[in-house]
Amino acid sequence: MKFFQNKEVQGLCLCLAMMGLTYALLLMLLILFTGIKLYKTVLIVAILSSILFTLGLNKQVKSRLKQQLADYLPKSYRLSFS
């Protein structure tokens, strides 16, 4: 995806992702304190924000994150993860 290799687009994706994750966190606090049932909304916002966050990262950062996650997982899960 050549479009997401542009630094400005990556920055925009990361910014929108962080705003979305913050919004999801605030919604979860609202659910916790009031009991309002917004679970589907929180799930959708969190998923979309995670996708945007992933699109905003460059290849080097993605590979470092995968390596860090692989180091924390037991060896039985490493083969299926990598």
SULHUWO-V185532 format. One record per residue. N is the residue number from 0. PHI is phi in radians with two decimals (none if undefined). PSI is psi in radians with two decimals (none if undefined). Layout:
n: {N & N}
phi: {PHI & PHI}
psi: {PSI & PSI}
This chain:
n: {0 & 1 & 2 & 3 & 4 & 5 & 6 & 7 & 8 & 9 & 10 & 11 & 12 & 13 & 14 & 15 & 16 & 17 & 18 & 19 & 20 & 21 & 22 & 23 & 24 & 25 & 26 & 27 & 28 & 29 & 30 & 31 & 32 & 33 & 34 & 35 & 36 & 37 & 38 & 39 & 40 & 41 & 42 & 43 & 44 & 45 & 46 & 47 & 48 & 49 & 50 & 51 & 52 & 53 & 54 & 55 & 56 & 57 & 58 & 59 & 60 & 61 & 62 & 63 & 64 & 65 & 66 & 67 & 68 & 69 & 70 & 71 & 72 & 73 & 74 & 75 & 76 & 77 & 78 & 79 & 80 & 81}
phi: {none & -1.13 & -1.08 & -1.51 & -1.52 & -1.25 & -1.10 & -1.16 & -1.19 & -1.09 & -1.10 & -1.11 & -1.08 & -1.14 & -1.13 & -1.11 & -1.13 & -1.16 & -1.13 & -1.15 & -1.17 & -1.14 & -1.08 & -1.12 & -1.11 & -1.14 & -1.12 & -1.14 & -1.15 & -1.09 & -1.10 & -1.11 & -1.53 & -1.96 & 1.47 & -1.13 & -1.64 & -2.15 & -1.11 & -1.15 & -1.11 & -1.08 & -1.10 & -1.12 & -1.11 & -1.15 & -1.16 & -1.09 & -1.16 & -1.13 & -1.11 & -1.11 & -1.09 & -1.15 & -1.17 & -1.39 & -1.50 & -1.53 & -1.12 & -1.14 & -1.18 & -1.07 & -1.19 & -1.17 & -1.13 & -1.10 & -1.16 & -1.10 & -1.17 & -1.15 & -1.20 & -1.46 & -1.43 & -1.15 & -1.09 & -1.17 & -1.60 & -1.12 & -1.15 & -1.33 & -1.38 & -1.36}
psi: {1.68 & -0.56 & -0.63 & 0.08 & -0.17 & 2.31 & -0.67 & -0.71 & -0.70 & -0.75 & -0.71 & -0.75 & -0.76 & -0.70 & -0.83 & -0.64 & -0.77 & -0.67 & -0.70 & -0.74 & -0.63 & -0.73 & -0.74 & -0.69 & -0.75 & -0.65 & -0.66 & -0.65 & -0.69 & -0.73 & -0.72 & -0.75 & -0.43 & -0.39 & 0.16 & 2.45 & 1.62 & 0.52 & -0.72 & -0.68 & -0.79 & -0.74 & -0.79 & -0.78 & -0.73 & -0.70 & -0.82 & -0.68 & -0.67 & -0.69 & -0.78 & -0.68 & -0.73 & -0.71 & -0.48 & -0.24 & 2.54 & 3.03 & -0.64 & -0.74 & -0.69 & -0.75 & -0.64 & -0.70 & -0.71 & -0.69 & -0.75 & -0.73 & -0.66 & -0.57 & -0.52 & -0.40 & 2.65 & 2.80 & -0.48 & -0.46 & -0.27 & -0.65 & -0.71 & -0.44 & -0.73 & none}
